[in-house]
Amino acid sequence: MFVSSSSRPRISSGPDATILHADLDAFYASVEQRDDPSLRGVPVIVGGGVVLAASYEAKAYGVRTAGSGSQALRLCPHAVVVRPRMSAYAAASKAVFEVFAQTTPLVEGLSIDEAFLDVAGLRKIAGTPVEIATRLRHEVREQVGLPITVGVARTKFLAKVASAVGKPDGLLHVSPDRELEFLHPLPVERLWGVGAVTSGKLRDAGIATVGQLAHYPEEVLVTIVGPAAGHHLHALAWARDPRPVEVGRRRRSVGAQHALGRRPKSREDVDAALVTLVDRVTSRLRRGRRVGRTVVLRLRFDDFTRVTRSHTLSQPTAQTQTILVSARGLLDKAMPTIESKGITLVGVAVANLEDDCPQQLALPFDPYSSSALDTTLDSVRDRFGSSAVTRAVLLGRDQGVSVPILPD
């Protein structure tokens, strides 16, 4: 059985649904509405040129996160636009995760506003999973002042889908004996890994719902979306997801992105955005004592198509100059496409991460291999603020906002 918070839950007599996916609703916008009573019940847009978050009152008019700010105001002219307050969002996230930790020691953070919680084994001391989820929602509301939606299911995938379907400010329980009844009528876009490109391929093949995908021959499915995606999606369509909730799992990549808007951009504009992102990413790597091998460049063009390019280094590093040289090389190769299509977003990530340990230097020695400059700049910015030292190329330019992330 699957029920919302407005219905009386029935716990299945079979294997328990003991995984919770807790997801704050319209997080940035909800924090603004919490802190400013005049914003409650009215459409709120966080951000300026790009929508960082939208309240559900704004979403009702078609406003979407990551969309253009000007387009958002055309859709909802009476919306209130507020500047982002990243420190307030980071503090709210910390408070919510403290509630998670009080609920169960088995917490896997996904981002600053969502996490998986495993409540198996807590029945005798804390009640059923649905009772725990109900109490969790109440405590987040009482202690932090924010609405949160919780999905309860047997697997991580189903719990995440349940929370998405249960939004906003809801609780949705999917009992093990009714999983396919819940899952199969949903649009295929609900499956993890189905973005715009994969969705188009599936719908072109006549696959619009999860149930249709589940009954599609798997050997034919892999010819449409590729072997890895085909097997993965087919398993999810039958509610197969063996992954446990992982406590203390470190992230596999560190990245940042900057929406550039729809106005024309020069090569210098795009390079300045790239420099800002590399500075931000490498600083986060060093703060977490991580190094990485693979530099990833992500681009979104004016026609909303996207590309991802990557380069793997000979040695893992967190040095700004080394990663910047690699990222600029990827950008140079993409410039002909950027000049013909235009660009609205650039992102940089470093993947294949590992712990920072002493390594044997390779010959010939890289003149930029010393980390002394990076260490000095990190110390100055930690003490006097991130804008205390700025590259000359970035003076007078919009460097976007640094979105808070979970500690690694």
Disulfide bonds with the S-S distance in Angstrom:
none
